[in-house]
Amino acid sequence: MPTTPPARRTRKGLPGKRAINLSLSSDVLEAAKDLKINISQVCDHHLREVVRHEQVRKWREEHADFIAAYNATVEAEGLPLDEWRSF
């Protein structure tokens, strides 16, 4: 029975890189090649930023009720331990 090989790992134990098929606009691809831009690096960097942004958005959406309740409590009662603040 064939099995899926495990993901490649670097020396630090983090997942390595994996080849994929990617479709890009040919004019942008040619311009990037002419400018000697590392396409894989740029795509990886931008995708990381998009993923991080989406994770933050999703976290805020999932915790919106708690954040609103906490803010309402602080508005009504002030910050916890505020009376001992020295600044």
N, C-alpha and C positions, 0 to 999 in steps of 0.2 A: 504494500500500500504506500503510494508516494506521500511524502510529507512536505510541508512548506518550510524552506530553510529559514533559520532564525535571522533577524535583522542584523546587519553588520554592526559591529560595535567598535568604537575607538578605544584607545588605551585608557581613557578616563571612564569608560563604561557607558558613554552616551551613544545614542544611535548615530550611525554614519550616514553617508550620502547614498542615494539610490537613483538610478537612472529612470527617467520617465519620458513619455512622449508629451510634447507641448506644442500647441499651435500658436504662432505669433504672426502678426501682420508682416508681410514680406518687406514692405518699405522700411518699417522700423527696425526689423532684423538686419537689413543691409546697412542702414545708417549706423547701428550699434557695432556691427563688424568693422565698418570703415573707421570708426572711432576707437577700435580695439577695446570695447567694453566687454567685460566678463559677464556674459548673459546669465550663466548659471548663478553667479554670485549675486547679481542684481535681483534676479527673480527670487532667490532664496531670502535675501534681505527684505525685499518688499512683502513677500508672503508672510514672513515672520511678523512684520509690523501689522499687516491686515489681521492675522490670527490673534495677536495680542489685543488689538483694538476690539475685535469681536468678543474675545473672552471677557474683557472689561465691561463691555456693553451688556453681555449676557449676565454677568455677576450682578451688575447694578439692577437689571430687570428682575432677577430672581430674589434680590434682597431689598427691593423697593419698599415693601411694607414695613420691614424692620427699621430701615433708615428713616422713614417718615415717622414712625412711632418714637424712635430715639430722639429725633429732632424736636418733636412735639413735647417730649418729656423735658428736654434741656430748656426749651422755650418757657415751659411752665414752672420748672423747679430750679433752673440754673444748672451749671456744671457740677458733677459730683466732686466733692472735696474742695469746692471753690472757696469756702470760708477759710481754708488753711493756705491759700495761695499767697505768696509773698511778693508777687510782681504785678 
